[in-house]
Amino acid sequence: MPVGLPEFVENPENRCPVLLLLDTSGSMAGEPIQELNRGIAAFKEDVLKDTKASLSVEVAIITFGPVRLIQDFATIDHFTPPRLEASGRTPIGEAIDCALDRLEARKKTYKANGIQYYRPWIFLITDGAPTDTCWPLAAQRVREDEAKRRLCFFAVGVEHADMKILAQIAPPERPPIKLGGLDFRSLFVWLSTSMKRVSSEKIGVAVALPPVGWGQITT
């Protein structure tokens, strides 16, 4: 008889974790936060179209500021898109540290339950610049983990985001991307398509990602 957490006994598929690290500071109020909410809903809708991906892709959401884990890792069929609201500052460094710690904890849970997993993705989306001072150390953690192939880190700038700072956070081989307008829907459909491609392959196999048609890569 299988032993482990019920979620893994019922669904022993390899997991494909993605952590959304979302800026919900006051500057995101109005249309930006509305479009972000619509984009997250589109992500769930699109992943659910793929039976294998819906069993493999796990999503967690951390918002800032303040930094909050508002959705712990869950497969798409158990994920209810939240209704995000905008307020507060932009503690990007603290948020990244929280995301990296949560990801490590989740990987330990996978291992303890005999679940294999694809390289996790962290998707940072912000329209500003850090209001905390710990972001350089957090950026160093990101680059070290990326170099050791522990994760794939993506940084996306919205509207007036400080792309120069995002370039210091993002790994050199994956520079930040400036979102075209507020086209969050295209971004999240791209993310869904990418997750479906990854989860359809064996773990460790390099996957060609779709073109980034929703933004401009900045260097």
Secondary structure, 3 states (H helix, E strand, C coil): CCCCCHHHHHCCCCEEEEEEEEECCHHHCCHHHHHHHHHHHHHHHHHCCCHHHHHHEEEEEEEECCCEEEEEEEEHHHCCCCCCCCCCCCCHHHHHHHHHHHHHHHHHHHHHCCCCECCCEEEEEECCCCCCCCHHHHHHHHHHHHHCCCCEEEEEECCCCCHHHHHHHCCCCCCCEEECCCCHHHHHHHHHHHHHHHHHCCCCCCCCCCCCCCEEECC
